[in-house]
Amino acid sequence: MSTAARSLDLAVIGNCEVAALIDETATIVWGCLPRLDADPVFCTLLDAEAGPDAQGLFAIELQGRAEATQRYLRNTAILETILGDGDGNRLRVLDFCPRFRRAAGSSGR
């Protein structure tokens, strides 16, 4: 692994059972499935040299990307990332983890 560090300016989405860390370009760089204590499925957070063809990530790439902005939608846990290119085109990515009701007989909270 390189000594260059991957940015730790990450957003989190989750639903109390699963969670993921997402970087400023809407790439999922860490996430465990099917539970928080499971082995990571997306794990490029630990590999600073991971490029666009790396395994262990989920990414959407905008050719000629010139900018990226990210925020949570007001009063929600929905993460909005907007990627823009030099020609004024924009790509909007919404990330979230829905909550599900538990099976009958549980509290359903």
N, C-alpha and C positions, 0 to 999 in steps of 0.2 A: 504494500500500500504506500502511496506517495505521502510525503510530509505535508503537501498542500491540503488544507482543510476544506471540506464542503461547507457551504453556508448553513448555519444553524438558525437562520431566520425562517422558521417553518410555521405553517398553520396546522391545526389539528381538526379532524372530523371524527366523530364517533357516536356510538349509541349505547354505551355502558356494557356492551358485549364485544364489540370490535372497535378499532381505532386505526387511523392512518395519519401520517405526517406528509404534508404537501409543500413543495417549495414554491418559490415565486413564479415559476413558469408552469404551474399546474401539474407538475410531475409528482406522482406518489413515490416517495423515496423510502418509506418504511411503513410496514403494516403487517400485523399478525392475523391469521385466519385459521380456524373459525372463531378463536377466542383470544383475548388479550394475552393470555399466558402461553399461547402456542408459538411455534417457531415462526420467524418472519417469512412471509412470502415475498414482500417487496423489501429489499434490504440494501439498496445502493447507498444509503446514508453512510454506511461504514466504508465505502470504497470511493475515495476522492478522485480516482482516475477513471471512474465509470463514464463512458461516452454515450452517444445516442444509440449505439447498438448493444449496450450492456443488458445483462439479464438482471432480474430482481427489481424492476421498476415498471411503472405504467405511465407513459408519456404521450402527449399530443404535441407535435412540433409544427410551428408555423414557419414556413420558409421565409427568410429575410426578416426575421423578428427583430424589431428595433426597440420595442418597449414592452413592459409587463407591469400591470397594476393588480393589486389583490386587496380584498376586504371581505368582511363578513356582512351579509345583508342585515339591515337593522332589525334588532330584536329576534334574530334567528341564529342557528348554528350552521347556516348555509354559507359556504365559502365561494365567492365570485372572483375569478381571475380573468382579466382581459389582456389578451396578447395582441399587439399591433405590429404591422410591418411598415416599411418605408414608403409604401404607396397609399397609406391611409386605410388599409383593410384592417378589420378587427375580428377577433375570435373570442367569444365569451364561453367560459367553462364554469359550470356550477357543480360543486362537490358537496355531498352531504351523506349521512348515514341515517336511513329511516329507522324509527323505533317500531318494534313489532309487539303485539300483545302476546303474552305468554300463554301456554296451553291452559285449558280449563282446569280449575282447581288451584291455580296460583293467584297471586295478588294482582297481576296485570299492571303493575306500576311501571 
